[in-house]
């Protein structure tokens, strides 16, 4: 997941790239990092939670992601109006995966299965 998060980091400098192909390649690298991160995130859920809870956890995560997508669209719109630049949105996109990985490590440092229903 760290490798995938690091693949997204170069997206922070895309706004400074003047050529079409270099920008396209950096965005493609970030898209690949996003896909790898999300695939590992689904696997992480099935590794950390019992099978009877996986669908609920993924559903709650999907709902949170959809709400986050709604909110970030609004925030980016306001940022673009205030600054007239894509600098802040690109830096937010570049750092989001490292922040997510930090939260994963804080919430489950040993990546041990959750003791749901254990007696």
ROFI-505270 format. One line per field, with one value per atom (N, C-alpha, C, CB): atom name; residue in one letter; x, y, z. Coordinates in Angstrom, 1 decimal. Glycine has a CB too. Layout:
N
atom	(CA;...)
type	(A;...)
east	(X;...)
north	(Y;...)
up	(Z;...)
***
This chain:
119
atom	(N;CA;C;CB;N;CA;C;CB;N;CA;C;CB;N;CA;C;CB;N;CA;C;CB;N;CA;C;CB;N;CA;C;CB;N;CA;C;CB;N;CA;C;CB;N;CA;C;CB;N;CA;C;CB;N;CA;C;CB;N;CA;C;CB;N;CA;C;CB;N;CA;C;CB;N;CA;C;CB;N;CA;C;CB;N;CA;C;CB;N;CA;C;CB;N;CA;C;CB;N;CA;C;CB;N;CA;C;CB;N;CA;C;CB;N;CA;C;CB;N;CA;C;CB;N;CA;C;CB;N;CA;C;CB;N;CA;C;CB;N;CA;C;CB;N;CA;C;CB;N;CA;C;CB;N;CA;C;CB;N;CA;C;CB;N;CA;C;CB;N;CA;C;CB;N;CA;C;CB;N;CA;C;CB;N;CA;C;CB;N;CA;C;CB;N;CA;C;CB;N;CA;C;CB;N;CA;C;CB;N;CA;C;CB;N;CA;C;CB;N;CA;C;CB;N;CA;C;CB;N;CA;C;CB;N;CA;C;CB;N;CA;C;CB;N;CA;C;CB;N;CA;C;CB;N;CA;C;CB;N;CA;C;CB;N;CA;C;CB;N;CA;C;CB;N;CA;C;CB;N;CA;C;CB;N;CA;C;CB;N;CA;C;CB;N;CA;C;CB;N;CA;C;CB;N;CA;C;CB;N;CA;C;CB;N;CA;C;CB;N;CA;C;CB;N;CA;C;CB;N;CA;C;CB;N;CA;C;CB;N;CA;C;CB;N;CA;C;CB;N;CA;C;CB;N;CA;C;CB;N;CA;C;CB;N;CA;C;CB;N;CA;C;CB;N;CA;C;CB;N;CA;C;CB;N;CA;C;CB;N;CA;C;CB;N;CA;C;CB;N;CA;C;CB;N;CA;C;CB;N;CA;C;CB;N;CA;C;CB;N;CA;C;CB;N;CA;C;CB;N;CA;C;CB;N;CA;C;CB;N;CA;C;CB;N;CA;C;CB;N;CA;C;CB;N;CA;C;CB;N;CA;C;CB;N;CA;C;CB;N;CA;C;CB;N;CA;C;CB;N;CA;C;CB;N;CA;C;CB;N;CA;C;CB;N;CA;C;CB;N;CA;C;CB;N;CA;C;CB;N;CA;C;CB;N;CA;C;CB;N;CA;C;CB;N;CA;C;CB;N;CA;C;CB;N;CA;C;CB;N;CA;C;CB;N;CA;C;CB;N;CA;C;CB;N;CA;C;CB;N;CA;C;CB;N;CA;C;CB;N;CA;C;CB;N;CA;C;CB;N;CA;C;CB;N;CA;C;CB;N;CA;C;CB)
type	(X;X;X;X;X;X;X;X;X;X;X;X;X;X;X;X;X;X;X;X;X;X;X;X;X;X;X;X;X;X;X;X;X;X;X;X;X;X;X;X;X;X;X;X;X;X;X;X;X;X;X;X;X;X;X;X;X;X;X;X;X;X;X;X;X;X;X;X;X;X;X;X;X;X;X;X;X;X;X;X;X;X;X;X;X;X;X;X;X;X;X;X;X;X;X;X;X;X;X;X;X;X;X;X;X;X;X;X;X;X;X;X;X;X;X;X;X;X;X;X;X;X;X;X;X;X;X;X;X;X;X;X;X;X;X;X;X;X;X;X;X;X;X;X;X;X;X;X;X;X;X;X;X;X;X;X;X;X;X;X;X;X;X;X;X;X;X;X;X;X;X;X;X;X;X;X;X;X;X;X;X;X;X;X;X;X;X;X;X;X;X;X;X;X;X;X;X;X;X;X;X;X;X;X;X;X;X;X;X;X;X;X;X;X;X;X;X;X;X;X;X;X;X;X;X;X;X;X;X;X;X;X;X;X;X;X;X;X;X;X;X;X;X;X;X;X;X;X;X;X;X;X;X;X;X;X;X;X;X;X;X;X;X;X;X;X;X;X;X;X;X;X;X;X;X;X;X;X;X;X;X;X;X;X;X;X;X;X;X;X;X;X;X;X;X;X;X;X;X;X;X;X;X;X;X;X;X;X;X;X;X;X;X;X;X;X;X;X;X;X;X;X;X;X;X;X;X;X;X;X;X;X;X;X;X;X;X;X;X;X;X;X;X;X;X;X;X;X;X;X;X;X;X;X;X;X;X;X;X;X;X;X;X;X;X;X;X;X;X;X;X;X;X;X;X;X;X;X;X;X;X;X;X;X;X;X;X;X;X;X;X;X;X;X;X;X;X;X;X;X;X;X;X;X;X;X;X;X;X;X;X;X;X;X;X;X;X;X;X;X;X;X;X;X;X;X;X;X;X;X;X;X;X;X;X;X;X;X;X;X;X;X;X;X;X;X;X;X;X;X;X;X;X;X;X;X;X;X;X;X;X;X;X;X;X;X;X;X;X;X;X;X;X;X;X;X)
east	(0.8;0.0;0.9;-0.9;2.0;2.9;3.4;4.1;3.8;4.2;3.2;4.7;1.9;0.8;0.6;-0.5;0.7;0.6;1.7;0.6;2.9;4.0;3.9;5.3;3.2;2.9;2.0;2.3;1.2;0.3;1.0;-0.9;2.1;2.7;3.1;4.0;3.6;3.9;2.8;4.6;1.5;0.4;0.5;-0.9;1.2;1.3;2.0;2.1;2.8;3.5;2.9;4.9;1.8;1.2;0.8;-0.1;0.3;-0.1;1.1;-0.7;2.3;3.5;4.0;4.6;3.5;3.9;3.2;3.6;4.0;3.5;3.1;4.4;3.8;3.6;2.4;4.8;1.7;0.6;1.0;-0.2;2.0;2.3;2.9;3.3;3.8;4.3;3.2;5.4;2.3;1.2;0.3;0.3;0.0;-0.8;-0.2;-1.0;1.2;1.9;1.8;3.3;2.0;1.9;0.5;2.4;-0.5;-1.8;-2.1;-2.9;-1.6;-1.7;-1.1;-1.2;0.1;0.8;0.0;2.2;-0.6;-1.4;-2.7;-1.8;-3.3;-4.5;-4.1;-5.1;-2.9;-2.5;-2.3;-1.2;-1.7;-1.5;-2.8;-0.7;-3.8;-5.1;-5.8;-6.0;-5.7;-6.3;-5.6;-6.2;-4.3;-3.6;-3.9;-2.1;-4.0;-4.4;-5.8;-4.3;-6.7;-8.1;-8.3;-9.1;-7.6;-7.6;-7.1;-6.8;-6.0;-5.4;-6.3;-4.0;-7.0;-7.9;-9.1;-8.5;-9.6;-10.7;-10.1;-11.2;-8.9;-8.3;-8.0;-7.0;-7.6;-7.3;-8.6;-6.8;-9.7;-11.0;-11.3;-12.1;-11.1;-11.4;-10.4;-11.4;-9.2;-8.2;-8.4;-6.8;-9.0;-9.1;-10.4;-8.9;-11.5;-12.8;-13.3;-13.8;-14.1;-14.7;-15.6;-15.5;-15.7;-16.5;-17.9;-16.5;-18.5;-19.9;-20.0;-20.5;-18.8;-18.9;-18.2;-18.1;-17.6;-16.9;-17.8;-16.2;-18.9;-19.8;-20.3;-21.1;-20.6;-21.0;-19.9;-21.5;-18.7;-17.6;-17.3;-16.3;-17.3;-17.1;-18.2;-16.9;-19.4;-20.6;-20.5;-21.8;-20.1;-19.9;-18.8;-19.6;-17.7;-16.6;-17.0;-15.4;-17.7;-18.2;-19.1;-19.0;-20.0;-20.8;-20.0;-21.9;-19.0;-18.1;-17.4;-17.2;-16.9;-16.2;-17.1;-15.7;-18.4;-19.3;-19.6;-20.6;-19.8;-20.0;-18.8;-20.4;-17.6;-16.3;-16.2;-15.1;-16.6;-16.6;-17.5;-17.0;-18.7;-19.6;-18.9;-20.9;-18.4;-17.8;-16.6;-17.5;-15.7;-14.5;-14.8;-13.5;-15.8;-16.2;-16.6;-17.4;-17.3;-17.7;-16.5;-18.7;-15.6;-14.4;-13.5;-13.7;-13.3;-12.4;-13.0;-12.2;-14.3;-15.0;-14.7;-16.5;-14.8;-14.5;-13.1;-15.0;-12.2;-10.8;-10.4;-9.9;-11.0;-10.7;-11.2;-11.3;-12.4;-12.9;-12.0;-14.3;-11.5;-10.7;-9.3;-10.6;-8.7;-7.3;-7.1;-6.5;-8.0;-7.9;-6.8;-7.6;-6.4;-5.3;-5.7;-4.0;-5.0;-5.2;-4.2;-5.3;-3.3;-2.2;-2.8;-1.4;-3.7;-4.2;-4.9;-5.2;-5.8;-6.4;-5.4;-7.5;-4.4;-3.4;-2.6;-2.5;-2.3;-1.5;-2.4;-1.0;-3.7;-4.6;-4.7;-6.1;-4.8;-4.8;-3.6;-5.1;-2.4;-1.1;-1.0;0.0;-1.5;-1.3;-2.3;-1.2;-3.5;-4.6;-4.3;-5.8;-3.5;-3.2;-2.2;-2.6;-1.3;-0.3;-1.1;0.8;-2.0;-2.8;-3.7;-3.7;-4.3;-5.1;-4.3;-5.7;-3.0;-2.2;-1.7;-0.9;-1.5;-1.3;-2.4;-1.0;-3.6;-4.8;-4.9;-6.1;-4.6;-4.7;-3.7;-4.4;-2.5;-1.5;-1.8;-0.1;-2.4;-2.9;-4.0;-3.3;-4.9;-6.1;-5.8;-7.2;-4.9;-4.5;-3.0;-5.4;-2.2;-0.8;-0.2;0.0;-0.8;-0.3;-1.1;-0.5;-2.1;-2.9;-3.5;-2.2;-3.9;-4.5;-6.0;-4.1;-6.6;-8.0;-8.8;-8.5;-9.9;-10.7;-11.4;-11.8;-11.5;-12.1;-13.6;-11.5;-14.3;-15.7;-16.4;-16.2;-17.2;-18.0;-17.1;-18.5;-15.9;-15.1;-15.5;-13.5;-15.5;-15.9;-14.7;-17.0)
north	(-1.2;0.0;1.3;0.0;1.2;2.3;2.6;2.0;1.6;1.8;2.4;0.4;2.0;2.6;4.1;1.8;4.3;5.7;6.6;5.8;6.0;6.8;7.1;6.1;6.1;6.3;7.5;5.1;7.9;9.0;10.3;8.8;10.3;11.6;12.5;11.3;12.0;12.9;13.8;12.2;13.4;14.2;15.6;13.5;15.8;17.2;18.2;17.1;17.7;18.6;18.7;18.2;18.0;18.0;19.4;17.0;20.2;21.5;22.4;22.3;21.9;22.7;22.1;22.7;20.9;20.3;21.0;18.7;21.3;22.0;21.0;23.1;19.9;19.0;18.1;18.2;17.7;16.8;15.4;16.7;14.8;13.4;13.3;12.9;14.2;14.0;14.1;15.1;15.0;15.2;13.9;16.4;13.4;12.2;11.0;11.9;10.9;9.8;9.9;9.7;11.1;11.3;11.0;12.7;11.4;11.2;9.7;12.0;9.0;7.6;6.8;7.1;7.3;6.6;6.8;7.3;8.0;8.2;7.3;9.7;7.2;6.3;4.9;6.4;4.4;3.1;2.9;2.7;3.9;3.9;3.8;5.1;4.6;4.6;3.2;5.6;2.6;1.3;0.2;0.9;0.3;-0.7;-0.5;-0.5;0.8;1.1;0.6;2.6;0.9;0.5;-1.1;1.1;-1.8;-3.2;-3.8;-3.8;-3.2;-3.7;-3.3;-3.1;-2.2;-1.8;-2.8;-0.4;-3.3;-4.3;-5.6;-4.6;-6.0;-7.2;-7.0;-7.5;-5.8;-5.5;-5.7;-4.1;-5.2;-5.4;-6.9;-4.7;-7.7;-9.1;-9.8;-9.8;-9.2;-9.8;-9.4;-9.3;-8.2;-7.7;-8.0;-6.2;-8.3;-8.5;-9.9;-7.4;-10.4;-11.8;-11.7;-12.3;-12.8;-12.9;-12.3;-14.3;-12.5;-12.1;-10.5;-12.7;-9.8;-8.4;-7.7;-8.0;-8.4;-7.7;-6.9;-8.8;-7.4;-6.6;-5.3;-7.5;-5.4;-4.2;-3.2;-4.6;-3.6;-2.7;-2.1;-3.5;-2.8;-2.3;-1.3;-3.4;-1.7;-0.8;0.5;-1.4;0.5;1.7;2.5;1.4;1.9;2.6;3.2;1.6;2.5;3.0;4.3;2.0;4.2;5.3;6.5;4.9;6.3;7.4;8.0;6.9;7.1;7.6;8.4;6.4;8.0;8.8;10.1;8.0;10.2;11.5;12.3;11.2;11.7;12.4;13.0;11.6;12.2;12.7;13.9;11.6;13.9;15.0;16.3;14.7;16.1;17.2;17.8;16.8;16.9;17.4;18.1;16.2;17.7;18.4;19.8;17.7;20.0;21.3;22.2;21.3;21.5;22.2;22.6;21.3;21.7;22.1;23.2;20.8;23.2;24.3;25.7;24.1;25.7;26.9;27.3;26.8;26.3;26.6;27.2;25.3;26.6;27.1;28.6;26.2;28.9;30.2;31.2;30.3;30.8;31.7;31.9;31.2;30.8;30.9;30.9;29.7;30.4;30.3;29.3;31.7;28.4;27.5;26.1;28.0;25.1;23.7;23.3;22.9;24.1;23.7;23.0;25.0;23.6;23.0;21.7;24.0;21.6;20.3;19.2;20.4;19.5;18.5;18.1;19.0;19.0;18.6;17.8;19.9;18.1;17.3;15.9;17.9;15.7;14.4;13.6;14.5;14.3;13.7;13.1;14.6;13.9;13.5;12.6;14.7;12.4;11.7;10.2;11.7;9.6;8.2;7.9;7.6;8.8;8.7;9.0;9.7;9.9;10.2;9.0;11.5;8.4;7.2;6.0;6.7;5.9;4.8;5.1;4.7;6.4;6.7;6.4;8.3;6.7;6.3;4.8;6.8;4.0;2.6;2.1;1.9;2.7;2.3;2.7;2.9;3.8;4.3;3.4;5.7;3.1;2.3;0.8;2.4;0.3;-1.1;-1.3;-2.0;-0.9;-1.0;-2.4;-0.4;-3.4;-4.8;-5.5;-5.6;-4.8;-5.3;-6.7;-5.5;-6.8;-8.0;-8.0;-8.2;-9.2;-9.3;-8.7;-10.7;-8.0;-7.4;-8.5;-6.4;-8.3;-9.3;-9.1;-9.3;-9.2;-9.0;-10.4;-8.5;-10.4;-11.6;-12.6;-12.2;-12.2;-13.2;-13.1;-12.8;-14.3;-14.3;-14.7;-15.2)
up	(0.0;0.0;0.0;1.2;0.7;0.7;-0.7;1.6;-1.5;-2.9;-3.7;-3.5;-3.5;-4.3;-3.9;-4.0;-2.6;-2.1;-2.6;-0.5;-2.7;-3.3;-4.8;-3.0;-5.5;-6.9;-7.1;-7.5;-6.2;-6.3;-6.0;-5.4;-5.3;-4.9;-6.1;-4.2;-7.2;-8.3;-8.9;-9.4;-8.5;-9.0;-8.5;-8.5;-7.4;-6.8;-7.8;-5.5;-8.7;-9.6;-11.0;-9.8;-11.3;-12.6;-13.0;-12.6;-12.2;-12.5;-13.1;-11.3;-12.9;-13.4;-14.7;-12.4;-15.1;-16.3;-17.5;-16.3;-18.5;-19.7;-20.9;-20.2;-20.9;-22.0;-21.8;-22.3;-22.8;-22.7;-22.3;-24.1;-22.9;-22.6;-21.2;-23.6;-20.7;-19.4;-18.3;-19.1;-18.5;-17.6;-17.6;-17.9;-18.8;-19.0;-18.3;-20.5;-18.5;-17.8;-16.3;-18.3;-15.8;-14.3;-13.8;-13.9;-14.5;-14.1;-14.2;-14.9;-15.2;-15.3;-14.2;-16.7;-13.8;-12.7;-11.4;-12.5;-11.2;-10.0;-10.1;-9.9;-11.3;-11.4;-11.1;-12.8;-11.5;-11.2;-9.7;-12.0;-9.1;-7.6;-6.9;-7.2;-7.4;-6.8;-6.9;-7.5;-8.0;-8.2;-7.3;-9.7;-7.3;-6.4;-4.9;-6.6;-4.5;-3.1;-2.8;-2.9;-3.7;-3.5;-3.4;-4.5;-4.3;-4.3;-3.0;-5.5;-2.6;-1.3;-0.1;-1.1;-0.2;0.8;1.0;0.6;-0.1;-0.1;0.6;-1.4;0.2;0.8;2.3;0.0;2.6;4.0;4.9;4.2;4.3;5.0;5.3;4.2;4.3;4.5;5.4;3.1;5.5;6.4;7.8;6.0;8.1;9.4;10.1;9.4;9.3;9.8;9.5;9.3;10.4;10.1;8.9;11.3;8.2;6.9;7.1;6.4;8.2;8.3;8.4;9.6;8.7;8.8;7.6;10.1;6.7;5.6;4.8;4.8;4.4;3.5;4.2;3.1;5.5;6.2;6.3;7.6;6.6;6.7;5.4;7.2;4.3;2.9;2.6;1.9;2.9;2.6;3.4;3.0;4.6;5.4;4.8;6.9;4.5;3.8;2.5;3.6;1.7;0.4;0.7;-0.3;1.7;2.0;2.4;3.1;3.3;3.7;2.5;4.8;1.6;0.4;-0.5;-0.4;-0.6;-1.4;-0.8;-1.6;0.5;1.2;1.1;2.7;1.2;1.1;-0.3;1.4;-1.4;-2.7;-3.0;-3.7;-2.3;-2.4;-1.8;-1.7;-0.6;0.1;-0.6;1.5;-1.1;-1.7;-3.0;-2.0;-3.8;-5.0;-4.6;-5.7;-3.6;-3.1;-2.7;-2.0;-1.9;-1.4;-2.6;-0.4;-3.5;-4.7;-5.5;-5.6;-5.6;-6.3;-5.7;-6.4;-4.3;-3.6;-3.7;-2.1;-3.5;-3.6;-5.0;-3.3;-6.0;-7.4;-7.6;-8.5;-7.0;-7.1;-6.3;-6.5;-5.1;-4.3;-4.9;-2.9;-5.4;-5.8;-7.3;-5.2;-8.0;-9.5;-9.9;-10.0;-9.0;-9.3;-8.8;-8.7;-9.5;-9.1;-8.1;-10.3;-7.6;-6.7;-5.5;-6.3;-4.8;-3.5;-3.8;-2.8;-4.8;-5.0;-5.4;-6.1;-6.2;-6.5;-5.3;-7.6;-4.4;-3.2;-2.3;-2.5;-2.2;-1.4;-2.0;-1.4;-3.3;-3.9;-3.7;-5.4;-3.8;-3.6;-2.2;-3.9;-1.2;0.2;0.8;1.1;0.1;0.6;1.0;-0.3;0.1;0.3;1.4;-1.0;1.6;2.7;4.0;2.6;4.0;5.2;5.5;5.0;4.5;4.7;5.3;3.4;4.8;5.3;6.7;4.4;7.1;8.4;9.4;8.5;8.9;9.7;9.9;9.1;8.9;9.0;10.0;7.6;10.0;10.9;12.4;10.5;12.5;13.8;14.4;13.8;13.5;14.0;14.2;13.0;13.4;13.6;13.3;12.6;14.3;14.1;13.8;15.3;14.4;14.2;13.0;15.4;12.5;11.4;11.8;10.1;13.1;13.6;13.4;15.1;13.2;13.0;14.2;12.8;13.8;14.9;15.7;14.2;17.0;17.9;17.9;19.3;16.8;16.8;17.1;15.4;18.1;18.5;19.2;17.3;19.6;20.3;21.8;20.2;22.4;23.9;24.7;24.1)
***
